[in-house]
Amino acid sequence: MLVIGRGIGFAASFAIPVVLSRLFDRSEFGTYKQLFLIYGTLYGLAQLGVAESLYYFVPRKAEDAGRHIANSLLTLALVGAGCLALVALLRGHIAGWFTNPQIAREGLLLGLFLALMLASALFEIVLVSRKRHLEAAATYAGSDLLRTLLFVAPALAFDSVHGVLLGAACFAAVRLLWMIACLWHDFGRQLRIDLTLWRHQLAYALPFALAVGIEVVQTNFHQYVVASRFDAATFAIYAVGCLQIPLVDLLATSTANVMMVRMAEDSSRHQTCLALDLWHHAICRLALLIFPLAVFLILTSREVIVALFTARYLASVPIFMAWALTIVPATFCVDAVLRVYAQTRFLLITNLFRLLFVAAFIGPFLSAFGLLGAVLVTLAATCSVRVLGIVRIAQLMHVRMADVLPWGQLAGLALRSVIAGVPGYYLGHQITLPPLLTILYIGGLYAATYALLCRRWIRGEPRAATASVPIAVATRPTTLRIEES
């Protein structure tokens, strides 16, 4: 249900940059991408982990849910007001750093949109943490459909980034009122501040928030470096190459959220022997889809960029080919497992390492590889941190590195994903069709070949091969049998 709801929402919101890239020239579109780069960074930093902390607290103590939610709501509202004031004061300095005076003119609207969105950041999290998946799916879909309408319609009317931000502020206000009405209907007077619980929430959330904050900075750092070194039009080329694939976030986030709630319940009942099985199940299901998606995007990178953003952005194709590989680490849900085990300090350390890695090497990589270098250094840092996270999970679950991941299944799926691309690669060099038709032809051939190669996984077979994985539960060793499928 979550995948369907988020899929509808992502399909709608994915249309926003596609429409705006055609409506605006490259410089105006680059300004739009810079403004929402600032928004995305501050939105991730300013949540302080209090919204995500609800995944930890609500499943464990349902009777205190109203007070935990009220604490998070008040925190986010206060932080949002602070962000609005900060953006208003510093918008001139930000514009100077980007060498783009238009950012200063749009700073107030951007700050208002940010403040309202922060206050409603916990909406879907509350529903998922309470296992109300159908309502969460409807909220994801309805919110993103409304977002698309209120972004695109004013952009068409005003033909400027200013129109986009006007619509964005209206959308955020409607979403916040919608959330407050739903929470009051569900909790009523139970929706009240509790200072004792607040301290416990902050004790859990703040180390996690610091880790997430560093991750947000690291994730966006390469874009800030490019934006500061090049003009808005060149930044538009880079931003298009770093196209976010909605399906990946749809699959990985939805799977991780449900997995976290299930793992939290199991850990509260001391059923830690189920955690590895659940994690392996999630990894294999994600790999079944994400591995071939990465290969397919590389095969059709030119057609995807031209079909979505027109031939004006052909220079984005090499960047997009490298960027397609960055979706692969999402398969492993490492951060989600570490959060279930309250490893927020470890997340902080690894994210700090990743940020320092990118900061140290992005300059040499840009000099050696041009814009492509910023993507390559980001990919290298992400893979390094995922390896460290997997090692830590093996220690927490008391398993060997040989057993911590379903290595055989992952290798098999990766090999099949690459082999399935051979006919599509050959076809792509033999036909000359419009980009969209080429994507459909190659996509159909690739899907058919991959489905044939992976028919055993798709049917849930074979089930014969198992691995005996020793798990330490309390003081007694237990054996957990992991089904290969």
C-alpha positions in Angstrom: 0.0 0.0 0.0 2.8 2.4 0.8 4.6 1.6 -2.5 1.4 2.3 -4.4 0.6 5.5 -2.5 4.2 6.8 -2.8 4.4 5.7 -6.4 1.4 7.8 -7.3 2.9 10.8 -5.5 6.3 10.4 -7.0 4.9 10.1 -10.5 3.1 13.4 -10.0 6.0 15.3 -8.3 8.5 13.9 -10.9 6.7 15.9 -13.5 7.6 19.2 -11.8 11.2 19.6 -13.0 10.3 18.0 -16.3 7.8 20.8 -17.0 9.9 23.6 -15.5 13.0 22.6 -17.6 10.8 23.2 -20.7 9.2 26.3 -19.4 12.4 28.1 -18.2 15.7 28.8 -19.9 18.7 27.0 -18.4 19.7 29.9 -16.2 16.2 30.2 -14.7 16.0 26.5 -14.2 19.4 26.5 -12.6 18.1 29.1 -10.1 15.1 26.9 -9.3 17.4 24.0 -8.6 19.7 26.2 -6.4 16.7 27.4 -4.4 15.4 24.0 -3.8 18.9 22.7 -3.0 18.9 25.2 -0.2 15.5 24.1 0.9 16.3 20.4 0.8 19.5 20.9 2.9 17.8 23.0 5.6 14.7 20.7 5.6 17.0 17.7 6.4 19.1 19.6 8.9 16.4 21.3 10.9 14.2 18.3 11.7 16.6 17.5 14.5 15.5 13.8 14.3 12.3 14.4 16.3 10.0 13.4 13.4 12.0 10.2 12.7 12.2 9.4 16.4 8.5 8.6 16.2 9.4 5.3 14.4 11.3 4.4 17.6 8.8 5.6 20.3 5.3 5.1 18.9 5.5 1.4 18.3 6.9 0.7 21.7 4.4 2.8 23.8 1.2 3.4 22.0 -0.4 4.9 25.1 2.1 7.8 25.0 1.8 8.4 21.2 -0.2 11.6 21.5 2.4 13.2 23.8 5.3 12.1 21.7 3.7 13.5 18.6 2.8 16.8 20.3 6.4 17.2 21.4 7.7 16.6 17.9 5.1 19.0 16.4 6.0 21.8 18.8 9.8 21.3 18.2 9.4 21.4 14.5 7.2 24.5 14.6 9.8 26.4 16.7 12.7 25.3 14.5 10.7 26.2 11.4 10.2 29.7 12.7 13.9 30.0 13.4 14.7 28.8 9.8 12.4 31.5 8.4 14.2 34.2 10.3 17.6 32.8 9.4 16.9 32.7 5.7 15.4 36.2 5.8 18.6 37.5 7.4 21.2 35.7 5.3 19.5 35.6 1.9 21.9 38.3 0.6 25.0 36.4 1.7 23.6 33.2 0.2 23.0 34.9 -3.1 26.5 36.2 -3.1 28.0 32.8 -2.4 26.0 31.4 -5.3 26.7 34.5 -7.4 23.0 34.7 -8.2 21.2 37.8 -7.0 17.8 36.2 -7.8 18.2 34.0 -4.7 18.1 37.1 -2.4 14.8 38.3 -4.0 13.1 34.9 -3.4 14.5 34.2 0.0 11.4 35.2 2.1 9.1 32.9 0.1 11.6 30.1 0.3 11.9 30.5 4.1 8.1 30.5 4.5 7.7 27.3 2.5 10.5 25.7 4.6 8.9 26.7 7.9 5.5 25.3 7.0 6.9 22.1 5.6 9.0 21.4 8.7 5.9 21.7 10.9 4.1 19.0 8.8 7.2 16.7 8.4 5.8 14.1 10.8 2.5 13.6 9.0 3.1 10.3 7.2 5.6 9.1 9.9 2.8 9.1 12.5 0.6 7.0 10.2 3.2 4.5 9.3 4.5 4.1 12.9 0.9 3.3 13.9 0.5 0.7 11.1 -2.1 2.8 9.3 -0.6 2.0 6.0 -3.7 2.7 3.8 -4.1 6.2 5.2 -0.3 6.8 4.9 -0.5 5.7 1.3 -3.4 8.0 0.6 -1.6 10.9 2.3 1.6 10.4 0.3 -0.4 10.3 -2.9 -2.7 13.2 -2.2 0.0 15.4 -0.8 2.3 15.0 -3.8 -0.6 15.4 -6.3 -1.5 18.7 -4.7 2.2 19.8 -4.6 2.5 19.2 -8.3 -0.6 21.2 -9.1 0.4 24.1 -6.9 3.9 24.2 -8.2 3.2 23.9 -11.9 0.0 26.1 -12.3 1.6 29.3 -10.8 4.8 28.6 -12.8 2.7 28.6 -16.0 0.8 31.7 -14.9 3.9 33.8 -13.9 6.5 32.1 -16.1 9.1 32.5 -13.3 10.6 30.9 -10.2 8.6 33.4 -8.1 5.4 31.8 -9.2 6.7 28.4 -8.2 7.5 29.6 -4.7 4.1 31.3 -4.3 2.4 28.0 -5.1 4.9 26.1 -2.8 3.9 28.3 0.1 0.2 27.7 -0.5 0.7 24.0 -0.7 2.7 23.8 2.5 0.0 25.8 4.4 -2.8 23.4 3.2 -0.7 20.4 4.1 -0.1 21.7 7.6 -3.8 22.4 8.3 -4.7 19.0 6.9 -2.3 17.3 9.3 -3.4 19.2 12.3 -7.1 18.3 11.6 -6.2 14.6 11.3 -4.1 14.6 14.5 -6.8 16.3 16.5 -9.4 13.9 15.2 -7.2 10.9 16.3 -5.8 12.1 19.6 -7.9 15.0 20.8 -6.7 16.1 24.3 -4.1 13.4 24.3 -2.2 15.6 21.9 -0.3 17.6 24.7 3.2 18.4 25.6 5.0 16.2 28.1 8.4 17.6 29.2 9.6 14.3 30.7 9.0 12.4 27.5 10.4 15.4 25.5 13.8 14.9 27.3 13.8 11.2 26.4 12.9 12.0 22.8 15.7 14.6 22.5 18.2 12.2 24.1 17.4 9.7 21.4 16.9 12.2 18.5 19.8 14.7 18.9 22.7 12.2 18.2 20.7 10.9 15.4 19.9 14.4 14.2 23.6 15.2 14.2 24.3 12.1 12.2 21.5 12.9 9.7 22.6 16.5 9.6 26.1 15.5 8.5 24.6 13.1 6.0 22.4 15.8 4.5 25.4 18.1 4.2 27.5 15.3 2.7 24.7 14.3 0.3 24.4 17.9 -1.0 28.0 19.0 -0.6 29.0 18.1 -4.2 26.1 20.3 -5.5 27.2 23.3 -3.4 30.7 23.0 -4.7 29.6 22.9 -8.3 27.1 25.7 -7.7 29.8 27.9 -6.2 32.3 27.2 -9.0 30.0 27.5 -12.0 27.2 29.7 -13.2 23.5 28.8 -12.9 23.2 27.5 -16.4 26.1 25.0 -15.9 24.7 24.0 -12.6 21.5 23.2 -14.4 23.4 20.7 -16.5 24.9 19.1 -13.4 21.6 19.0 -11.5 19.8 17.3 -14.4 22.6 14.7 -14.5 22.1 14.0 -10.8 18.4 13.2 -11.5 16.8 11.6 -8.5 15.0 8.4 -9.4 11.6 8.4 -7.6 11.2 4.6 -7.8 14.3 4.0 -5.7 13.2 6.2 -2.8 9.7 4.8 -3.2 11.0 1.2 -2.8 13.8 1.7 -0.4 12.1 4.1 2.0 8.8 2.3 2.1 10.6 -1.1 2.7 12.9 0.4 5.4 10.1 2.1 7.2 8.0 -1.1 7.5 11.1 -3.1 8.4 12.0 -0.7 11.2 8.6 -1.0 12.8 8.7 -4.8 12.6 12.2 -4.9 14.0 11.4 -2.6 16.8 8.5 -4.8 17.8 10.6 -7.9 17.7 13.4 -6.3 19.7 10.9 -5.2 22.4 9.9 -8.9 22.7 13.6 -10.0 22.6 13.1 -11.8 19.3 16.4 -10.7 17.9 16.9 -14.0 16.1 14.3 -12.7 13.6 16.1 -9.5 12.7 18.6 -11.0 10.3 16.0 -13.0 8.5 13.8 -9.9 8.1 16.8 -7.8 6.9 17.9 -10.4 4.3 14.3 -10.6 3.0 14.2 -6.9 2.5 17.6 -6.8 0.8 16.8 -9.5 -1.6 13.5 -8.0 -2.6 15.1 -4.6 -3.1 18.0 -6.0 -5.1 15.6 -7.8 -7.4 14.4 -4.4 -8.5 17.2 -1.9 -7.9 20.1 -3.9 -9.6 18.3 -4.1 -12.9 17.0 -0.5 -12.7 20.6 0.8 -12.4 21.7 -1.2 -15.5 18.7 -0.1 -17.5 19.3 3.5 -16.7 22.9 3.3 -17.8 21.8 1.6 -21.1 19.2 4.3 -21.8 20.9 7.3 -20.3 20.9 9.4 -23.4 17.3 8.7 -24.3 16.1 9.3 -20.7 17.8 12.8 -20.5 16.6 13.9 -24.0 13.1 12.5 -23.4 12.7 14.3 -20.1 14.7 17.5 -20.5 15.2 17.9 -24.3 18.5 17.9 -26.2 19.5 21.1 -24.5 20.8 18.9 -21.6 22.8 16.3 -23.6 25.9 17.3 -21.7 24.2 15.8 -18.6 24.3 12.2 -20.0 27.8 11.1 -18.7 26.9 12.6 -15.3 23.6 10.6 -15.3 25.4 7.4 -16.2 27.6 7.6 -13.2 24.8 8.8 -11.0 22.7 5.8 -11.8 25.2 3.7 -9.8 24.5 5.7 -6.7 21.1 3.9 -6.3 22.7 0.5 -5.7 23.8 1.2 -2.0 20.2 1.9 -1.1 19.5 -1.8 -1.5 21.1 -2.7 1.8 19.0 -0.5 4.2 22.0 -0.2 6.5 20.9 3.0 8.2 17.5 1.6 9.0 19.0 -1.4 10.8 21.4 0.7 12.7 18.6 3.0 13.9 16.6 0.1 15.2 19.6 -0.8 17.3 19.9 2.8 18.4 23.3 3.2 16.8 22.9 6.9 16.3 26.5 7.7 17.5 27.9 5.2 15.0 25.8 6.8 12.2 27.2 10.2 13.3 30.8 9.0 13.0 30.4 7.3 9.6 28.5 10.3 8.2 31.2 12.6 9.4 33.8 10.3 7.7 31.8 10.5 4.5 31.6 14.3 4.6 35.4 14.6 5.2 36.1 12.1 2.4 34.1 14.2 -0.1 35.5 17.5 1.1 39.0 16.3 0.9 38.8 14.7 -2.6 36.1 16.6 -4.5 38.6 19.3 -5.7 41.1 16.9 -7.2 38.2 14.8 -8.7 36.7 17.9 -10.3 40.1 18.9 -11.7 40.7 15.4 -13.1 37.2 14.5 -14.4 35.3 17.8 -14.7 31.7 17.7 -13.5 31.7 13.9 -13.5 34.3 14.0 -10.7 31.8 15.3 -8.2 29.6 12.3 -8.8 32.5 9.8 -8.6 33.8 11.1 -5.3 30.2 11.0 -3.8 29.8 7.4 -5.0 33.1 6.3 -3.5 32.3 7.9 -0.1 28.8 6.3 0.0 30.1 2.8 -0.8 32.8 3.1 1.9 30.3 4.0 4.6 28.0 1.2 3.6 30.8 -1.3 4.1 31.5 0.1 7.6 27.8 -0.1 8.4 27.5 -3.7 7.4 30.6 -4.6 9.5 28.9 -2.9 12.5 25.6 -4.8 11.9 27.5 -8.1 11.9 28.9 -7.2 15.3 25.5 -6.2 16.7 23.8 -9.4 15.4 26.8 -11.6 16.4 27.2 -13.1 12.9 30.2 -13.7 10.7 30.8 -11.4 7.7 30.2 -14.5 5.5 26.7 -14.7 6.9 25.7 -11.0 7.5 24.5 -10.6 3.9 22.9 -13.0 1.4 26.1 -12.9 -0.7 25.1 -15.7 -3.1 21.7 -14.2 -3.9 23.1 -10.7 -4.4 25.9 -11.9 -6.7 23.4 -13.9 -8.7 21.0 -11.0 -9.1 23.8 -8.6 -10.1 25.1 -11.0 -12.7 21.7 -11.6 -14.2 21.1 -7.8 -14.3 24.2 -7.3 -16.4 23.6 -10.2 -18.7 20.0 -9.1 -19.3 21.4 -5.8 -20.6 23.4 -7.4 -23.5 20.4 -7.7 -25.9 19.3 -4.2 -25.1 22.8 -2.8 -25.6 22.9 -4.4 -29.0 19.4 -3.2 -30.0 20.3 0.4 -28.9 23.1 0.5 -31.5 20.9 -1.0 -34.3 17.8 1.2 -34.2 17.1 4.9 -34.7 13.9 5.9 -33.1 12.6 8.8 -31.0 14.0 8.7 -27.4 10.7 7.6 -25.8 10.2 4.7 -28.3 13.8 3.6 -27.8 13.3 3.5 -24.0 10.2 1.4 -24.5 11.8 -1.0 -26.9 15.0 -1.5 -24.9 12.9 -1.6 -21.7 10.6 -4.3 -22.9 13.5 -6.4 -24.2 15.4 -5.9 -21.0 12.4 -6.7 -18.7 11.6 -9.9 -20.7 15.2 -11.1 -20.6 15.7 -10.3 -16.9 12.4 -12.0 -16.0 13.5 -15.1 -17.8 16.8 -15.2 -16.1 15.3 -14.5 -12.6 12.2 -16.7 -12.9 13.2 -18.7 -9.9 13.4 -15.6 -7.7 10.2 -14.2 -9.0 8.3 -17.4 -8.3 10.0 -17.7 -4.9 12.2 -20.7 -5.9 14.4 -22.5 -5.2 14.1 -23.0 -1.5 16.6 -25.8 -1.1 19.7 -23.8 -0.3 20.0 -22.5 3.2 22.7 -21.1 5.4 23.0 -21.8 9.1 23.6 -18.5 10.8 24.6 -18.5 14.5 22.8 -15.8 16.4 23.5 -14.9 20.0 20.1 -14.6 21.8 20.6 -13.7 25.5 23.4 -16.1 26.6 22.4 -19.1 24.5 23.4 -19.6 20.8 20.6 -20.4 18.4 20.6 -21.4 14.8 18.6 -19.4 12.3 18.0 -20.9 8.9 17.9 -18.3 6.1 16.0 -19.2 3.0 17.9 -18.3 -0.1 14.8 -17.1 -1.9 
